[in-house]
Amino acid sequence: MRINEGKVHRITSVKSAGDRAVRLRFDNGKTYTVDLRVLVRHSRGLKALRGASLFARVALGEGGHSIAWPGDLDLGADTLWELALEQNGRTDAVEFIRWRWRNGLSLTNAAEALGLSRRQVAYYASGEHEVPRTVLLACKGWEAEQRAAA
């Protein structure tokens, strides 16, 4: 089973957008400014990015699967996609994505678990469609059933 079954997020352009923020364009045409201040402040591995001059040297990582800085510092496109959705009010999509990742579910397996079409699950996972509260509650119920069965 491939957890990232379906489209993997890629970044097509990146530029520094001020105080520890980046402007990202994804291959689906969506453009977001993502604030990385909290991540940089709390991550030991990203400590070097607290300096504005290094942070401003952000570049597109290999194949658009990340953004990178000198010194082997990088952040993955999927993590940045999740942050972009969350910071732009799409907590429904983030909750759905995290449910899939937490349970190791492909789009197909998630669709089967919820009794939905794979296409609809793909729309939810990509942030294209709002995830209804009833679906998010079904995700929690599915997890509770899985725990009870274990």
PyMOL CGO cylinders between C-alpha atoms (Angstrom):
from pymol import cmd
from pymol.cgo import CYLINDER

trace = [
    CYLINDER, 0.00, 0.00, 0.00, 1.33, 3.45, -0.92, 0.3, 1, 1, 1, 1, 1, 1,
    CYLINDER, 1.33, 3.45, -0.92, 0.35, 6.05, 1.65, 0.3, 1, 1, 1, 1, 1, 1,
    CYLINDER, 0.35, 6.05, 1.65, 0.93, 8.90, -0.80, 0.3, 1, 1, 1, 1, 1, 1,
    CYLINDER, 0.93, 8.90, -0.80, -1.20, 7.20, -3.44, 0.3, 1, 1, 1, 1, 1, 1,
    CYLINDER, -1.20, 7.20, -3.44, -2.27, 9.86, -5.85, 0.3, 1, 1, 1, 1, 1, 1,
    CYLINDER, -2.27, 9.86, -5.85, -0.68, 13.20, -6.50, 0.3, 1, 1, 1, 1, 1, 1,
    CYLINDER, -0.68, 13.20, -6.50, 2.32, 14.15, -4.41, 0.3, 1, 1, 1, 1, 1, 1,
    CYLINDER, 2.32, 14.15, -4.41, 2.60, 17.87, -3.77, 0.3, 1, 1, 1, 1, 1, 1,
    CYLINDER, 2.60, 17.87, -3.77, 5.44, 19.63, -5.55, 0.3, 1, 1, 1, 1, 1, 1,
    CYLINDER, 5.44, 19.63, -5.55, 6.55, 23.23, -5.30, 0.3, 1, 1, 1, 1, 1, 1,
    CYLINDER, 6.55, 23.23, -5.30, 7.21, 25.10, -8.54, 0.3, 1, 1, 1, 1, 1, 1,
    CYLINDER, 7.21, 25.10, -8.54, 8.57, 28.33, -7.06, 0.3, 1, 1, 1, 1, 1, 1,
    CYLINDER, 8.57, 28.33, -7.06, 9.65, 29.78, -3.73, 0.3, 1, 1, 1, 1, 1, 1,
    CYLINDER, 9.65, 29.78, -3.73, 10.82, 33.15, -2.51, 0.3, 1, 1, 1, 1, 1, 1,
    CYLINDER, 10.82, 33.15, -2.51, 11.38, 34.73, 0.86, 0.3, 1, 1, 1, 1, 1, 1,
    CYLINDER, 11.38, 34.73, 0.86, 8.38, 36.79, 1.95, 0.3, 1, 1, 1, 1, 1, 1,
    CYLINDER, 8.38, 36.79, 1.95, 9.62, 38.72, 4.94, 0.3, 1, 1, 1, 1, 1, 1,
    CYLINDER, 9.62, 38.72, 4.94, 10.13, 37.69, 8.54, 0.3, 1, 1, 1, 1, 1, 1,
    CYLINDER, 10.13, 37.69, 8.54, 10.57, 33.88, 8.33, 0.3, 1, 1, 1, 1, 1, 1,
    CYLINDER, 10.57, 33.88, 8.33, 7.84, 33.50, 5.71, 0.3, 1, 1, 1, 1, 1, 1,
    CYLINDER, 7.84, 33.50, 5.71, 7.99, 32.03, 2.22, 0.3, 1, 1, 1, 1, 1, 1,
    CYLINDER, 7.99, 32.03, 2.22, 5.79, 32.53, -0.81, 0.3, 1, 1, 1, 1, 1, 1,
    CYLINDER, 5.79, 32.53, -0.81, 5.18, 29.12, -2.39, 0.3, 1, 1, 1, 1, 1, 1,
    CYLINDER, 5.18, 29.12, -2.39, 3.56, 28.15, -5.66, 0.3, 1, 1, 1, 1, 1, 1,
    CYLINDER, 3.56, 28.15, -5.66, 2.48, 24.52, -5.89, 0.3, 1, 1, 1, 1, 1, 1,
    CYLINDER, 2.48, 24.52, -5.89, 2.11, 22.48, -9.05, 0.3, 1, 1, 1, 1, 1, 1,
    CYLINDER, 2.11, 22.48, -9.05, -1.69, 22.62, -8.73, 0.3, 1, 1, 1, 1, 1, 1,
    CYLINDER, -1.69, 22.62, -8.73, -1.47, 26.37, -9.37, 0.3, 1, 1, 1, 1, 1, 1,
    CYLINDER, -1.47, 26.37, -9.37, -2.19, 27.38, -5.76, 0.3, 1, 1, 1, 1, 1, 1,
    CYLINDER, -2.19, 27.38, -5.76, 0.04, 30.06, -4.24, 0.3, 1, 1, 1, 1, 1, 1,
    CYLINDER, 0.04, 30.06, -4.24, 0.36, 30.57, -0.49, 0.3, 1, 1, 1, 1, 1, 1,
    CYLINDER, 0.36, 30.57, -0.49, 2.47, 32.60, 1.89, 0.3, 1, 1, 1, 1, 1, 1,
    CYLINDER, 2.47, 32.60, 1.89, 3.54, 30.29, 4.68, 0.3, 1, 1, 1, 1, 1, 1,
    CYLINDER, 3.54, 30.29, 4.68, 4.75, 31.68, 8.01, 0.3, 1, 1, 1, 1, 1, 1,
    CYLINDER, 4.75, 31.68, 8.01, 7.60, 29.52, 9.33, 0.3, 1, 1, 1, 1, 1, 1,
    CYLINDER, 7.60, 29.52, 9.33, 8.44, 31.58, 12.44, 0.3, 1, 1, 1, 1, 1, 1,
    CYLINDER, 8.44, 31.58, 12.44, 7.04, 29.08, 14.95, 0.3, 1, 1, 1, 1, 1, 1,
    CYLINDER, 7.04, 29.08, 14.95, 8.65, 26.11, 13.19, 0.3, 1, 1, 1, 1, 1, 1,
    CYLINDER, 8.65, 26.11, 13.19, 12.05, 27.85, 12.98, 0.3, 1, 1, 1, 1, 1, 1,
    CYLINDER, 12.05, 27.85, 12.98, 11.84, 29.05, 16.59, 0.3, 1, 1, 1, 1, 1, 1,
    CYLINDER, 11.84, 29.05, 16.59, 10.99, 25.60, 18.01, 0.3, 1, 1, 1, 1, 1, 1,
    CYLINDER, 10.99, 25.60, 18.01, 13.06, 23.29, 15.81, 0.3, 1, 1, 1, 1, 1, 1,
    CYLINDER, 13.06, 23.29, 15.81, 16.66, 22.68, 16.82, 0.3, 1, 1, 1, 1, 1, 1,
    CYLINDER, 16.66, 22.68, 16.82, 17.39, 21.41, 13.32, 0.3, 1, 1, 1, 1, 1, 1,
    CYLINDER, 17.39, 21.41, 13.32, 16.29, 24.72, 11.81, 0.3, 1, 1, 1, 1, 1, 1,
    CYLINDER, 16.29, 24.72, 11.81, 18.06, 26.93, 14.38, 0.3, 1, 1, 1, 1, 1, 1,
    CYLINDER, 18.06, 26.93, 14.38, 20.41, 28.37, 11.73, 0.3, 1, 1, 1, 1, 1, 1,
    CYLINDER, 20.41, 28.37, 11.73, 17.37, 29.84, 9.91, 0.3, 1, 1, 1, 1, 1, 1,
    CYLINDER, 17.37, 29.84, 9.91, 16.76, 32.25, 12.78, 0.3, 1, 1, 1, 1, 1, 1,
    CYLINDER, 16.76, 32.25, 12.78, 19.24, 34.53, 11.00, 0.3, 1, 1, 1, 1, 1, 1,
    CYLINDER, 19.24, 34.53, 11.00, 17.46, 36.65, 8.38, 0.3, 1, 1, 1, 1, 1, 1,
    CYLINDER, 17.46, 36.65, 8.38, 20.30, 36.56, 5.85, 0.3, 1, 1, 1, 1, 1, 1,
    CYLINDER, 20.30, 36.56, 5.85, 20.38, 32.76, 5.69, 0.3, 1, 1, 1, 1, 1, 1,
    CYLINDER, 20.38, 32.76, 5.69, 16.59, 32.47, 5.65, 0.3, 1, 1, 1, 1, 1, 1,
    CYLINDER, 16.59, 32.47, 5.65, 16.42, 34.83, 2.66, 0.3, 1, 1, 1, 1, 1, 1,
    CYLINDER, 16.42, 34.83, 2.66, 18.59, 32.39, 0.66, 0.3, 1, 1, 1, 1, 1, 1,
    CYLINDER, 18.59, 32.39, 0.66, 15.72, 29.90, 0.34, 0.3, 1, 1, 1, 1, 1, 1,
    CYLINDER, 15.72, 29.90, 0.34, 15.66, 27.94, -2.91, 0.3, 1, 1, 1, 1, 1, 1,
    CYLINDER, 15.66, 27.94, -2.91, 13.61, 25.25, -4.57, 0.3, 1, 1, 1, 1, 1, 1,
    CYLINDER, 13.61, 25.25, -4.57, 14.74, 21.77, -3.55, 0.3, 1, 1, 1, 1, 1, 1,
    CYLINDER, 14.74, 21.77, -3.55, 15.42, 18.97, -6.00, 0.3, 1, 1, 1, 1, 1, 1,
    CYLINDER, 15.42, 18.97, -6.00, 12.38, 18.18, -8.13, 0.3, 1, 1, 1, 1, 1, 1,
    CYLINDER, 12.38, 18.18, -8.13, 10.22, 20.62, -6.18, 0.3, 1, 1, 1, 1, 1, 1,
    CYLINDER, 10.22, 20.62, -6.18, 9.79, 18.10, -3.36, 0.3, 1, 1, 1, 1, 1, 1,
    CYLINDER, 9.79, 18.10, -3.36, 11.18, 20.56, -0.82, 0.3, 1, 1, 1, 1, 1, 1,
    CYLINDER, 11.18, 20.56, -0.82, 12.56, 24.02, -0.21, 0.3, 1, 1, 1, 1, 1, 1,
    CYLINDER, 12.56, 24.02, -0.21, 16.17, 24.25, 0.87, 0.3, 1, 1, 1, 1, 1, 1,
    CYLINDER, 16.17, 24.25, 0.87, 18.81, 26.50, 2.34, 0.3, 1, 1, 1, 1, 1, 1,
    CYLINDER, 18.81, 26.50, 2.34, 22.59, 26.28, 2.38, 0.3, 1, 1, 1, 1, 1, 1,
    CYLINDER, 22.59, 26.28, 2.38, 23.89, 23.86, 5.01, 0.3, 1, 1, 1, 1, 1, 1,
    CYLINDER, 23.89, 23.86, 5.01, 21.60, 20.94, 4.13, 0.3, 1, 1, 1, 1, 1, 1,
    CYLINDER, 21.60, 20.94, 4.13, 18.52, 22.54, 5.67, 0.3, 1, 1, 1, 1, 1, 1,
    CYLINDER, 18.52, 22.54, 5.67, 15.19, 21.73, 4.04, 0.3, 1, 1, 1, 1, 1, 1,
    CYLINDER, 15.19, 21.73, 4.04, 11.46, 21.36, 4.51, 0.3, 1, 1, 1, 1, 1, 1,
    CYLINDER, 11.46, 21.36, 4.51, 9.35, 18.88, 2.55, 0.3, 1, 1, 1, 1, 1, 1,
    CYLINDER, 9.35, 18.88, 2.55, 6.60, 19.92, 0.17, 0.3, 1, 1, 1, 1, 1, 1,
    CYLINDER, 6.60, 19.92, 0.17, 3.93, 17.83, 1.94, 0.3, 1, 1, 1, 1, 1, 1,
    CYLINDER, 3.93, 17.83, 1.94, 4.72, 19.49, 5.29, 0.3, 1, 1, 1, 1, 1, 1,
    CYLINDER, 4.72, 19.49, 5.29, 4.58, 22.91, 3.63, 0.3, 1, 1, 1, 1, 1, 1,
    CYLINDER, 4.58, 22.91, 3.63, 1.29, 22.05, 1.91, 0.3, 1, 1, 1, 1, 1, 1,
    CYLINDER, 1.29, 22.05, 1.91, -0.20, 21.09, 5.27, 0.3, 1, 1, 1, 1, 1, 1,
    CYLINDER, -0.20, 21.09, 5.27, 1.05, 24.33, 6.87, 0.3, 1, 1, 1, 1, 1, 1,
    CYLINDER, 1.05, 24.33, 6.87, -0.31, 26.37, 3.94, 0.3, 1, 1, 1, 1, 1, 1,
    CYLINDER, -0.31, 26.37, 3.94, -3.76, 24.83, 4.30, 0.3, 1, 1, 1, 1, 1, 1,
    CYLINDER, -3.76, 24.83, 4.30, -3.76, 25.25, 8.08, 0.3, 1, 1, 1, 1, 1, 1,
    CYLINDER, -3.76, 25.25, 8.08, -2.63, 28.88, 7.97, 0.3, 1, 1, 1, 1, 1, 1,
    CYLINDER, -2.63, 28.88, 7.97, -5.26, 29.68, 5.35, 0.3, 1, 1, 1, 1, 1, 1,
    CYLINDER, -5.26, 29.68, 5.35, -8.20, 28.40, 7.37, 0.3, 1, 1, 1, 1, 1, 1,
    CYLINDER, -8.20, 28.40, 7.37, -8.44, 24.90, 5.89, 0.3, 1, 1, 1, 1, 1, 1,
    CYLINDER, -8.44, 24.90, 5.89, -8.20, 23.01, 9.18, 0.3, 1, 1, 1, 1, 1, 1,
    CYLINDER, -8.20, 23.01, 9.18, -10.80, 20.56, 7.83, 0.3, 1, 1, 1, 1, 1, 1,
    CYLINDER, -10.80, 20.56, 7.83, -8.40, 19.40, 5.09, 0.3, 1, 1, 1, 1, 1, 1,
    CYLINDER, -8.40, 19.40, 5.09, -5.46, 19.28, 7.53, 0.3, 1, 1, 1, 1, 1, 1,
    CYLINDER, -5.46, 19.28, 7.53, -7.44, 17.14, 9.97, 0.3, 1, 1, 1, 1, 1, 1,
    CYLINDER, -7.44, 17.14, 9.97, -8.40, 14.78, 7.14, 0.3, 1, 1, 1, 1, 1, 1,
    CYLINDER, -8.40, 14.78, 7.14, -4.81, 14.55, 5.84, 0.3, 1, 1, 1, 1, 1, 1,
    CYLINDER, -4.81, 14.55, 5.84, -3.47, 13.84, 9.33, 0.3, 1, 1, 1, 1, 1, 1,
    CYLINDER, -3.47, 13.84, 9.33, -6.11, 11.14, 9.86, 0.3, 1, 1, 1, 1, 1, 1,
    CYLINDER, -6.11, 11.14, 9.86, -4.98, 9.38, 6.66, 0.3, 1, 1, 1, 1, 1, 1,
    CYLINDER, -4.98, 9.38, 6.66, -1.28, 9.67, 7.54, 0.3, 1, 1, 1, 1, 1, 1,
    CYLINDER, -1.28, 9.67, 7.54, -1.80, 8.61, 11.17, 0.3, 1, 1, 1, 1, 1, 1,
    CYLINDER, -1.80, 8.61, 11.17, -3.58, 5.48, 10.01, 0.3, 1, 1, 1, 1, 1, 1,
    CYLINDER, -3.58, 5.48, 10.01, -1.40, 4.77, 6.97, 0.3, 1, 1, 1, 1, 1, 1,
    CYLINDER, -1.40, 4.77, 6.97, -4.37, 4.90, 4.61, 0.3, 1, 1, 1, 1, 1, 1,
    CYLINDER, -4.37, 4.90, 4.61, -4.08, 5.28, 0.85, 0.3, 1, 1, 1, 1, 1, 1,
    CYLINDER, -4.08, 5.28, 0.85, -6.80, 7.22, -0.92, 0.3, 1, 1, 1, 1, 1, 1,
    CYLINDER, -6.80, 7.22, -0.92, -8.42, 3.92, -1.90, 0.3, 1, 1, 1, 1, 1, 1,
    CYLINDER, -8.42, 3.92, -1.90, -8.31, 2.52, 1.65, 0.3, 1, 1, 1, 1, 1, 1,
    CYLINDER, -8.31, 2.52, 1.65, -9.63, 5.77, 3.12, 0.3, 1, 1, 1, 1, 1, 1,
    CYLINDER, -9.63, 5.77, 3.12, -12.51, 5.74, 0.63, 0.3, 1, 1, 1, 1, 1, 1,
    CYLINDER, -12.51, 5.74, 0.63, -13.36, 2.15, 1.56, 0.3, 1, 1, 1, 1, 1, 1,
    CYLINDER, -13.36, 2.15, 1.56, -13.17, 2.92, 5.29, 0.3, 1, 1, 1, 1, 1, 1,
    CYLINDER, -13.17, 2.92, 5.29, -15.56, 5.86, 4.94, 0.3, 1, 1, 1, 1, 1, 1,
    CYLINDER, -15.56, 5.86, 4.94, -17.86, 4.49, 2.25, 0.3, 1, 1, 1, 1, 1, 1,
    CYLINDER, -17.86, 4.49, 2.25, -16.96, 7.29, -0.15, 0.3, 1, 1, 1, 1, 1, 1,
    CYLINDER, -16.96, 7.29, -0.15, -15.64, 7.36, -3.69, 0.3, 1, 1, 1, 1, 1, 1,
    CYLINDER, -15.64, 7.36, -3.69, -11.89, 7.50, -4.14, 0.3, 1, 1, 1, 1, 1, 1,
    CYLINDER, -11.89, 7.50, -4.14, -12.36, 10.69, -6.17, 0.3, 1, 1, 1, 1, 1, 1,
    CYLINDER, -12.36, 10.69, -6.17, -14.18, 12.43, -3.30, 0.3, 1, 1, 1, 1, 1, 1,
    CYLINDER, -14.18, 12.43, -3.30, -11.47, 11.38, -0.85, 0.3, 1, 1, 1, 1, 1, 1,
    CYLINDER, -11.47, 11.38, -0.85, -8.85, 12.77, -3.27, 0.3, 1, 1, 1, 1, 1, 1,
    CYLINDER, -8.85, 12.77, -3.27, -10.72, 16.09, -3.35, 0.3, 1, 1, 1, 1, 1, 1,
    CYLINDER, -10.72, 16.09, -3.35, -10.71, 16.22, 0.45, 0.3, 1, 1, 1, 1, 1, 1,
    CYLINDER, -10.71, 16.22, 0.45, -7.03, 15.23, 0.70, 0.3, 1, 1, 1, 1, 1, 1,
    CYLINDER, -7.03, 15.23, 0.70, -5.98, 17.85, -1.86, 0.3, 1, 1, 1, 1, 1, 1,
    CYLINDER, -5.98, 17.85, -1.86, -7.96, 20.63, -0.21, 0.3, 1, 1, 1, 1, 1, 1,
    CYLINDER, -7.96, 20.63, -0.21, -10.06, 21.09, -3.36, 0.3, 1, 1, 1, 1, 1, 1,
    CYLINDER, -10.06, 21.09, -3.36, -13.32, 20.44, -1.50, 0.3, 1, 1, 1, 1, 1, 1,
    CYLINDER, -13.32, 20.44, -1.50, -14.22, 21.28, 2.07, 0.3, 1, 1, 1, 1, 1, 1,
    CYLINDER, -14.22, 21.28, 2.07, -14.34, 18.19, 4.27, 0.3, 1, 1, 1, 1, 1, 1,
    CYLINDER, -14.34, 18.19, 4.27, -17.81, 18.04, 5.87, 0.3, 1, 1, 1, 1, 1, 1,
    CYLINDER, -17.81, 18.04, 5.87, -18.04, 17.76, 9.63, 0.3, 1, 1, 1, 1, 1, 1,
    CYLINDER, -18.04, 17.76, 9.63, -19.88, 14.45, 9.21, 0.3, 1, 1, 1, 1, 1, 1,
    CYLINDER, -19.88, 14.45, 9.21, -16.89, 13.00, 7.34, 0.3, 1, 1, 1, 1, 1, 1,
    CYLINDER, -16.89, 13.00, 7.34, -14.46, 14.20, 10.02, 0.3, 1, 1, 1, 1, 1, 1,
    CYLINDER, -14.46, 14.20, 10.02, -16.68, 12.60, 12.66, 0.3, 1, 1, 1, 1, 1, 1,
    CYLINDER, -16.68, 12.60, 12.66, -16.74, 9.38, 10.61, 0.3, 1, 1, 1, 1, 1, 1,
    CYLINDER, -16.74, 9.38, 10.61, -12.92, 9.43, 10.61, 0.3, 1, 1, 1, 1, 1, 1,
    CYLINDER, -12.92, 9.43, 10.61, -12.92, 9.62, 14.42, 0.3, 1, 1, 1, 1, 1, 1,
    CYLINDER, -12.92, 9.62, 14.42, -15.51, 6.85, 14.62, 0.3, 1, 1, 1, 1, 1, 1,
    CYLINDER, -15.51, 6.85, 14.62, -13.45, 4.64, 12.28, 0.3, 1, 1, 1, 1, 1, 1,
    CYLINDER, -13.45, 4.64, 12.28, -10.38, 5.16, 14.48, 0.3, 1, 1, 1, 1, 1, 1,
    CYLINDER, -10.38, 5.16, 14.48, -12.39, 4.27, 17.61, 0.3, 1, 1, 1, 1, 1, 1,
    CYLINDER, -12.39, 4.27, 17.61, -13.56, 1.06, 15.93, 0.3, 1, 1, 1, 1, 1, 1,
    CYLINDER, -13.56, 1.06, 15.93, -9.98, 0.18, 14.96, 0.3, 1, 1, 1, 1, 1, 1,
    CYLINDER, -9.98, 0.18, 14.96, -8.76, 0.71, 18.54, 0.3, 1, 1, 1, 1, 1, 1,
    CYLINDER, -8.76, 0.71, 18.54, -11.62, -1.38, 19.94, 0.3, 1, 1, 1, 1, 1, 1,
    CYLINDER, -11.62, -1.38, 19.94, -10.86, -4.21, 17.54, 0.3, 1, 1, 1, 1, 1, 1,
    CYLINDER, -10.86, -4.21, 17.54, -7.14, -4.27, 18.45, 0.3, 1, 1, 1, 1, 1, 1,
]
cmd.load_cgo(trace, "trace")
